[in-house]
Amino acid sequence: MHRFEDLAQRLIENSLARILHERLRPDDVLHAVVRAIDDAKALDSHGEPIAPNHFWITLSEQDLAPLEYFQADFADQLAESVRQMIVQIGLRMDMPPRVLLQGVGDISPHELRVTARWIPPDLPATSTTSMAAQAGKGSAFPRNPFLIVDGRRQIALTSEAVVIGRAREIDIVVDDRRVSRHHAELRWQPDTQKFLYRDLNSTGGTKLNGYPIQQCTLEAGDILSLGGVEIIYGEEFALQSTRANAPINADTDTPAKP
């Protein structure tokens, strides 16, 4: 771990300092990203280690606001720094890393939280939109919230109440014996503009980012475990990297030039 941090620090410390100025400490960003890469590396279909390709970075609204205003390409710059870290660590990439940033009110200025995950490219996408919503009666949510279920499919959240479980008649069906028939519910909270997750007294229980919970308000990048089945809660943000669809050069692990 220290070797990875040393390599990354020598490589990008100056560039991070240049784009962050005094809003965040480059060392803090560096160490948080490197830890996330190390914690979230996965195995591909051949059993070889592969780098995470999605990074959710949460920081204070006070720090994010000037970045949004003065540096609209900040997420792209940070994504390039993350890519360089991954190259130095020696992990394979299947796509350039995608970085999404969100500002929240309950994080102190100059602090941040990083969550990373490897998500297969081109996941099949579906929606929880009900027939009423399709008829124009549904609610539209800010930031386009979605779930990634067991790393195999992405589901847009477009209904105010969503039930997750193994039963065939519910909103999101997870066909795994570890998941109860009616395992959990997501319910939109208009006052906080967030989804509340509630475990419906399931047999296997729920963990959020590794800790057992009964209910909790969700933040982008949160990782839910329903009896061992992983579900990632995500959102789209105003500030996010835009180069994640660039092809990777197989020889150098760098984005190919158009």
C-alpha positions in Angstrom: 0.0 0.0 0.0 2.8 2.5 0.9 4.5 1.6 -2.4 1.4 2.5 -4.3 1.0 5.8 -2.5 4.6 6.7 -3.0 4.4 6.0 -6.7 1.2 8.0 -7.1 2.4 10.9 -5.0 5.5 11.3 -7.1 3.5 11.1 -10.3 0.6 13.5 -9.7 1.1 15.6 -6.6 2.0 18.7 -8.5 -0.9 18.4 -10.9 -3.4 17.9 -8.1 -2.0 20.9 -6.2 -2.5 23.0 -9.4 -6.1 22.1 -9.9 -7.2 22.0 -6.3 -5.5 25.2 -5.2 -6.4 25.6 -1.5 -9.8 24.0 -1.6 -8.6 20.5 -0.7 -5.3 19.1 0.4 -3.8 17.2 -2.6 -2.4 14.6 -0.2 -5.8 13.9 1.3 -7.3 13.4 -2.2 -4.4 11.2 -3.2 -4.5 8.9 -0.3 -8.3 8.6 -0.3 -8.3 7.6 -4.0 -5.4 5.2 -3.7 -7.1 3.5 -0.7 -10.4 3.2 -2.8 -8.5 1.7 -5.7 -6.9 -0.9 -3.5 -10.1 -1.7 -1.6 -12.3 -2.0 -4.7 -10.1 -3.8 -7.2 -12.0 -6.8 -8.7 -11.3 -9.9 -10.7 -12.2 -10.2 -14.3 -13.7 -13.3 -16.0 -10.2 -14.8 -16.2 -9.5 -14.3 -12.5 -7.1 -11.4 -13.2 -7.2 -8.2 -11.0 -8.9 -5.3 -12.7 -9.0 -1.6 -11.5 -12.3 0.0 -10.4 -13.8 2.1 -13.1 -16.3 4.3 -11.2 -15.4 6.7 -8.4 -17.9 8.6 -6.3 -16.2 11.5 -4.5 -18.2 13.3 -1.9 -17.1 16.6 -0.5 -18.6 19.6 1.2 -20.9 21.9 -0.7 -18.5 24.7 0.2 -15.6 23.0 -1.6 -17.6 21.8 -4.6 -19.3 25.1 -5.5 -16.2 27.0 -6.6 -15.0 23.9 -8.5 -18.3 23.8 -10.4 -18.1 27.5 -11.2 -14.4 28.0 -12.0 -13.3 24.5 -13.2 -16.1 22.7 -15.1 -13.5 20.2 -16.3 -12.3 19.3 -12.8 -13.8 15.8 -12.9 -12.0 15.1 -16.2 -8.7 16.3 -14.7 -9.2 14.2 -11.6 -10.2 11.2 -13.7 -6.9 11.6 -15.6 -5.0 11.7 -12.3 -6.8 8.6 -11.1 -5.9 6.8 -14.4 -2.3 7.6 -13.9 -2.4 6.2 -10.4 -3.9 3.0 -11.7 -1.2 2.7 -14.3 1.5 3.2 -11.7 -0.1 0.6 -9.4 -0.1 -1.8 -12.3 -3.7 -2.8 -12.5 -5.5 -3.4 -15.8 -8.3 -1.1 -16.9 -11.2 -1.9 -19.2 -12.2 1.7 -19.6 -10.9 5.1 -18.4 -12.1 5.7 -14.8 -15.3 7.7 -14.4 -15.3 10.3 -11.6 -18.5 11.7 -10.2 -18.5 14.5 -7.5 -21.2 15.5 -5.2 -21.4 18.2 -2.5 -23.2 17.5 0.8 -23.8 19.6 3.9 -22.7 17.2 6.5 -19.0 17.0 5.5 -16.6 19.5 6.9 -14.7 21.8 4.5 -11.5 20.3 3.1 -12.6 16.7 3.8 -13.9 14.1 1.3 -15.1 10.6 1.0 -14.2 8.3 -1.9 -16.1 5.2 -3.0 -14.9 3.1 -5.9 -16.3 0.0 -7.7 -15.7 -1.9 -10.8 -18.9 -2.0 -12.9 -19.0 -4.0 -16.1 -19.3 -1.6 -19.1 -22.6 -1.6 -21.1 -24.8 -2.9 -18.3 -28.4 -3.7 -19.4 -30.5 -0.7 -18.2 -34.1 -0.8 -17.0 -36.4 1.5 -15.0 -38.7 1.3 -12.0 -41.2 3.6 -13.8 -44.8 2.5 -13.0 -47.6 2.6 -15.5 -48.9 5.8 -13.7 -45.5 7.4 -14.2 -45.5 6.5 -17.8 -48.8 8.2 -18.2 -47.3 11.4 -16.8 -48.3 11.0 -13.1 -45.0 10.0 -11.8 -42.4 12.1 -10.0 -39.2 13.3 -11.6 -36.2 13.1 -9.3 -33.1 15.3 -9.4 -29.7 13.8 -10.2 -31.2 10.7 -11.9 -30.8 8.2 -9.1 -30.1 4.5 -10.0 -29.2 1.1 -8.6 -26.6 -1.3 -9.9 -27.7 -4.8 -8.8 -25.1 -7.5 -8.3 -22.9 -5.9 -10.9 -25.2 -7.1 -13.7 -27.8 -4.5 -14.4 -28.5 -0.8 -13.9 -32.0 0.3 -12.8 -33.1 3.9 -13.0 -35.2 4.9 -9.9 -38.2 6.7 -11.3 -40.9 5.8 -8.7 -41.4 7.3 -5.2 -41.6 3.9 -3.5 -39.7 0.8 -4.7 -39.7 -2.6 -3.1 -36.7 -4.9 -3.6 -36.8 -8.7 -3.1 -37.1 -12.1 -4.5 -40.9 -12.1 -5.1 -41.9 -11.9 -8.8 -44.6 -9.3 -8.4 -42.5 -6.5 -6.8 -40.6 -3.6 -8.4 -37.0 -4.9 -8.4 -36.6 -8.7 -8.4 -33.3 -10.1 -7.2 -33.3 -13.8 -8.0 -31.0 -15.0 -5.2 -31.9 -17.2 -2.2 -30.0 -14.9 0.1 -32.6 -12.2 -0.6 -36.0 -12.3 1.2 -39.2 -12.2 -0.9 -39.8 -8.6 0.3 -36.4 -7.6 1.5 -36.3 -3.8 1.5 -38.1 -0.7 0.4 -36.8 2.6 -1.0 -39.0 5.6 -0.4 -38.4 9.1 -1.7 -38.2 11.9 1.0 -39.3 15.2 -0.5 -38.0 17.2 2.5 -34.4 15.9 2.2 -34.6 15.2 -1.6 -33.1 11.8 -0.9 -34.2 8.1 -0.9 -34.7 6.4 2.5 -33.7 2.7 2.5 -35.6 0.5 5.0 -35.0 -3.2 5.6 -38.4 -5.0 5.8 -37.3 -7.4 8.6 -35.5 -9.6 6.1 -33.9 -12.9 7.0 -30.4 -12.0 5.7 -30.5 -8.4 6.9 -28.8 -5.4 5.2 -25.4 -3.9 5.5 -24.6 -0.3 4.3 -20.9 0.1 3.5 -20.1 -2.9 5.6 -22.2 -1.9 8.7 -25.6 -3.5 9.6 -28.5 -1.2 9.4 -32.3 -1.2 9.6 -32.8 2.0 7.7 -30.7 4.9 6.4 -30.8 7.8 4.0 -28.8 7.0 0.9 -25.9 8.9 -0.6 -24.4 8.4 -4.0 -21.8 5.6 -3.9 -23.3 3.8 -1.0 -22.9 0.1 -1.2 -25.8 -2.1 0.2 -25.4 -5.8 0.9 -28.8 -7.6 1.0 -27.8 -10.9 2.6 -24.6 -10.8 0.6 -26.0 -9.5 -2.7 -24.4 -6.2 -3.5 -26.4 -3.2 -4.7 -24.8 0.2 -5.4 -26.8 3.4 -5.2 -25.7 6.0 -7.6 -26.6 9.4 -8.9 -25.6 11.6 -11.8 -24.1 14.9 -10.9 -23.5 18.3 -12.6 -19.7 17.7 -12.2 -18.6 14.4 -13.6 -15.9 13.1 -16.0 -17.0 12.8 -19.6 -14.3 10.6 -21.1 -15.2 7.2 -19.7 -16.4 5.9 -23.1 -13.1 6.4 -24.8 -11.6 3.1 -25.9 -8.5 1.8 -24.1 -5.3 1.1 -25.9 -4.6 -2.5 -24.9 -0.8 -2.0 -25.0 -0.5 1.0 -22.8 -3.8 1.1 -20.8 -4.3 4.7 -22.0 -7.4 6.2 -23.8 -7.0 5.9 -27.6 -6.8 9.2 -29.5 -9.8 10.0 -31.6 
